[in-house]
Amino acid sequence: MPLNEGSWEQRKFYAIEIYDQDSKDITDRFANYLEKENICSGKSIQIAEEVYRSRQKEHLIKETDLVTFEF
């Protein structure tokens, strides 16, 4: 999220993997972020924040699993 604190890597909420992702999925996500109605209503930010929080949870779960596995 551009307005959040932290490095660029920490603020990144979505990355496109052109060779691994379906092009329809990519365009649908971008449409959600960039539709005029979503931008004007603030919904684009809400969607991005949800994706960001989900990504943070996944990262924390993986990190916790690695720590648990090491013991």
KELUMBA-757898 format. One record per residue (C-alpha): residue in one letter; x, y, z; residue number from 1. Coordinates in steps of 0.02 Angstrom, whole numbers. Example, Ala and Ser with C-alpha at 12.3 -4.5 7.8 and 13.67 -1.06 7.14 Angstrom:
# residues 2
seke  east  north  up  migu
A  615  -225  390  1
S  684  -53  357  2
END
This chain:
# residues 71
seke  east  north  up  migu
M  0  0  0  1
P  84  160  -56  2
L  29  264  93  3
N  83  138  225  4
E  251  141  311  5
G  388  17  269  6
S  491  -36  121  7
W  418  -60  -51  8
E  419  -248  -25  9
Q  322  -231  138  10
R  192  -117  57  11
K  165  -223  -99  12
F  -8  -298  -97  13
Y  -20  -384  -265  14
A  102  -445  -396  15
I  65  -510  -569  16
E  143  -672  -625  17
I  111  -659  -812  18
Y  164  -836  -852  19
D  80  -916  -701  20
Q  -86  -824  -686  21
D  -239  -827  -795  22
S  -255  -666  -896  23
K  -440  -653  -850  24
D  -397  -654  -665  25
I  -268  -518  -691  26
T  -386  -406  -789  27
D  -529  -433  -665  28
R  -420  -382  -519  29
F  -356  -227  -609  30
A  -533  -180  -657  31
N  -583  -189  -473  32
Y  -440  -74  -425  33
L  -458  49  -569  34
E  -645  65  -603  35
K  -697  246  -585  36
E  -843  203  -470  37
N  -730  102  -354  38
I  -601  241  -348  39
C  -729  377  -312  40
S  -816  276  -177  41
G  -654  220  -93  42
K  -694  38  -131  43
S  -529  18  -226  44
I  -432  56  -68  45
Q  -540  -64  33  46
I  -510  -203  -93  47
A  -323  -169  -94  48
E  -317  -167  97  49
E  -408  -334  104  50
V  -284  -411  -17  51
Y  -140  -335  83  52
R  -205  -402  250  53
S  -233  -574  173  54
R  -55  -573  106  55
Q  12  -522  277  56
K  -85  -664  360  57
E  -18  -791  236  58
H  159  -729  265  59
L  137  -740  455  60
I  65  -915  443  61
K  210  -975  335  62
E  334  -892  453  63
T  251  -971  605  64
D  246  -1142  522  65
L  433  -1131  486  66
V  472  -1084  666  67
T  360  -1223  733  68
F  436  -1349  614  69
E  613  -1306  671  70
F  574  -1355  850  71
END
